[in-house]
């Protein structure tokens, strides 16, 4: 009555008997479907147990896409009779004893679900020996509440775990599996994921009686990554670096700028030996290498995080495909910073190697002798120092170049010899390679041609000028231009508003001064000589939210791209040669977007291409 008086209808009681407890076997089969969702999950779980058992050699066999048969054989610790009797029961485990142990578990498996789930959805056979003298065989399947009698067999130390006829007793789930070839491919990927994480273990994979993979124990993660995923030539471009912080360390395998892909499928993230789906760390791999790869290209590599189990939770996903870190920002920063330092060092090393091999260097730095700077005549190259340091503002770069072109020495041609004899010209052709760059001309109103040290360098004028301006922007303050009429704009999402609020001071440091204007915003200042229209300006600013920690670098790249000389812009010979020499002195021969600034062809290769002998 009280409920009726208050205007609330009374809750009707359900008829007795509508809610019932599911039979234990049905509970097991439902729970098993979360852990073993397809044959690849069997492979993953069996591999986890083999690795936890300390195996040095692991063999995987699948038949019929892993549905007909999925088997993992190892030489690990193995099990005795008592352990084998109960290992297949739900939550039977040797790895934890209480809930508190979950926060300290250092093994790949710990909840005791894998074998129980496999037995609930397939016929499970286990043969195991703890000492190599006494071995036992167990066979159990769906619907069995207690294991049959154990059989004594012969086997060396270790375990063989085999699943047969997956989902035969659950036809509805079996119908949703992919065709055999697709399921086999997923099994192979699960196998490769484990092989990548544990290079010290030897792995072998057989599919339908045919050997597919054999990875002998490797000395490093880089070596295993190359063997598992790349061809012999690509493996030469891999590097391995290290990062760390409070409670964690990270090994990073990364391909150099010669090695990239058009998508992110070759980016891997591992945490304590598990491959996980973690957007933040995938993002760190890309942020850290930003500017090292061509537009729309993605790096090839992996980050292996080894973290104190108390600082991560691997218990948030039934298949442990995800993890929650206590301080993900610290890991992201450590990885991206280590990669940025690596890319910078890689650029310097590459340039030092190239210069050191060329005649005419000035000692260990390999700096070019003589010549002039893009930012004015008479400025000498400065070795490893930034070629733009201490020079006039970037906005006036091309004006200074065109107004005061430096002297240059074109390549000698037949017409330059006047009355000189043919013999004199032939003698000039036989002279030693040029110890300094020599201007050879331009091609397609885009490329500058320079001969140096028996090589022909083909230099992209836009990419070269863009990198030179970019270095200048990062080395000195950006000139500001206050707008006579502020530019109003509105955002399309709360995320964009939050970005502008949170990063307003950082934007101001990049000479993008914005203020709230009612429900919208207005831009009050931009870098000098900003050339984009209103709509494109707003889009470029809002796109900076995707740059993360690299916002300054991304903004500098945008500015420089629009101020640099463009494809088809005319440069006289003196200006073109000055730009080319400045480009060849750059410590990093890539534009801010990752494209190479120049390519080269040797005299020998050119002669061979036209079938001419030296």
NORCORBEL-V759984 format. One record per run of one state. SS is the DSSP state (~ for helix, > for strand, _ for the rest). FROM is the first residue (numbers start at 0). TO is the last residue. If there is no record, write none. Layout:
# NORCORBEL-V759984
ss: {SS | SS}
from: {FROM | FROM}
to: {TO | TO}
This chain:
# NORCORBEL-V759984
ss: {_ | ~ | _ | ~ | _ | ~ | _ | > | ~ | _ | > | _ | ~ | _ | ~ | _ | ~ | _ | > | _ | > | _ | > | _ | > | _ | ~ | _ | ~ | _ | > | _ | > | _ | ~ | _ | ~ | _ | > | _ | > | _ | > | _ | > | _ | > | _ | ~ | _ | > | _ | > | _ | ~ | > | _ | > | _ | ~ | _ | > | _ | > | _ | ~ | _ | > | _ | ~ | _ | ~ | _ | > | _ | > | _ | > | ~ | _ | > | _ | ~ | _ | ~ | _ | > | _ | > | _ | ~ | _ | ~ | _ | > | _ | > | _ | > | ~ | _}
from: {0 | 1 | 5 | 23 | 35 | 38 | 52 | 56 | 63 | 66 | 68 | 74 | 80 | 86 | 98 | 104 | 113 | 121 | 122 | 129 | 134 | 140 | 150 | 153 | 157 | 164 | 170 | 174 | 179 | 197 | 201 | 207 | 209 | 215 | 220 | 229 | 231 | 235 | 237 | 245 | 247 | 255 | 259 | 261 | 266 | 271 | 273 | 275 | 278 | 288 | 297 | 299 | 300 | 307 | 308 | 311 | 313 | 323 | 325 | 327 | 356 | 372 | 373 | 375 | 376 | 393 | 403 | 409 | 410 | 413 | 417 | 421 | 429 | 437 | 443 | 446 | 452 | 454 | 460 | 475 | 479 | 489 | 493 | 502 | 503 | 509 | 512 | 517 | 519 | 527 | 533 | 563 | 572 | 584 | 589 | 590 | 595 | 596 | 597 | 602 | 609}
to: {0 | 4 | 22 | 34 | 37 | 51 | 55 | 62 | 65 | 67 | 73 | 79 | 85 | 97 | 103 | 112 | 120 | 121 | 128 | 133 | 139 | 149 | 152 | 156 | 163 | 169 | 173 | 178 | 196 | 200 | 206 | 208 | 214 | 219 | 228 | 230 | 234 | 236 | 244 | 246 | 254 | 258 | 260 | 265 | 270 | 272 | 274 | 277 | 287 | 296 | 298 | 299 | 306 | 307 | 310 | 312 | 322 | 324 | 326 | 355 | 371 | 372 | 374 | 375 | 392 | 402 | 408 | 409 | 412 | 416 | 420 | 428 | 436 | 442 | 445 | 451 | 453 | 459 | 474 | 478 | 488 | 492 | 501 | 502 | 508 | 511 | 516 | 518 | 526 | 532 | 562 | 571 | 583 | 588 | 589 | 594 | 595 | 596 | 601 | 608 | 613}
